[in-house]
């Protein structure tokens, strides 16, 4: 039986994981158009959200966990910024990024609220 980690039960981690999958698909589209660096950046920022939530959950100190939640929230904003710039560059359409942007906004709010309870 595989181990179960504390972060797997956190709604913010679960939402981040779903969003990472969505952003990974967008990265594949960018890669298919030969925008390899952009694709790599999207993947890294998407994984940074879940990785920081997971890493912080392993802390023994609440203040340290909050700091990692802040890093995760900042990565959410990094992802949103990239999507908006990609739209400006016409690499993606408004329709393609509408749902991920809504999900990023929701996740940002949930991370903020979760952090306030720590």
N, C-alpha and C positions, 0 to 999 in steps of 0.2 A: 504494500500500500504506500503510495507516495505521501510525503509530508504535506501538511496544510499550514500555510503561513497566515499570520494575523492580517496582513494587508489584503488578502483575498476576500475577506469579509467586508471590506470598506467599499461603500457605494462609489466613492470618488475614484478608487482604483479601478473598479469594474467599468465605470463610465470611461475612464481614461483608456482602458484596454480596448473597448469598442471603438473609441475615437482613433486610437493608434491604427487599428485595422483599416478604418476609412481613409486615414491620411496615407497609409502605406499604398492603398490602391491609387490614390492621387499621385504619389511618388512614382509608381509604375508607369502611369500615363506620361509624366514628365520625362522619365527615362526613355520611353519609347520615342519621344520627340527630341532626344539627344541633349536634354537638360540634366545631365548627370549630377552636377554639383547641387542644383536645386533639389533634386530628388533625395540626395544624401542628407541635405540639411533638414528637409521635411521629416524624414525618417528619424533622424537624431532628436529633433525637437519633440516629436510625438512620443518617442520612447522615454525621453527625459521626464515627461509628466508622470508616467507610471513608475519609473525607476526612482524618482525622488520621493513619491508617496511610499513606496515599498521600503526604501532605505530609511526614511524617517520613522516608519513604524517599528523598525528594529531598535530604535534608540531607547535608552533607559530614562531619558530626561525629556519632560514635556516641552521645554523651551527648544531643545534641539529638534524635536519632531516638528514643532511649529516652523522652524527655519526651513526644514526640508519641504514643508507644505508651501511655504513662500516660493521656494525654487520651482516647485511644480506649477504654481499659479503663474509665475513669470514665463515658464515654458508654454503655457496655454496662450499667453499674449504673443509670444514669439510665433507660434503657429498661426494665430489670427493675422498678424502682420504679414507673414509670408503669403497667405491666401489673398489678402487684399492687394499686395504688390503684384502677385501673379495675375490677378484680374486686370490690373492697370496695364501690365505688359501683354495682355491678351493671350496668356498661356492657359488660362482657364476662363470659363464663363461665369457670370453671376449665378446662374442656375446651379452650376457644379459646386459652388462654394457656399450657397445659402444654408444648406443643412449642416455642413461641418461648422460654419460660423455660429449657427444657433447652438450647436452642441458645445462648442468651445465657450460660449457665453454662459451656458448652463453650468458647465463644469467649473468655470472660474468662480461663479457664485457659490456653488456647493463647497468648493475648497475653502473659500473665505468663511462660510458659515461653520464648516467643520473645524477650522482652525480656531475659531472663537470659542468653541466648546472645550478645547484642550487646556 
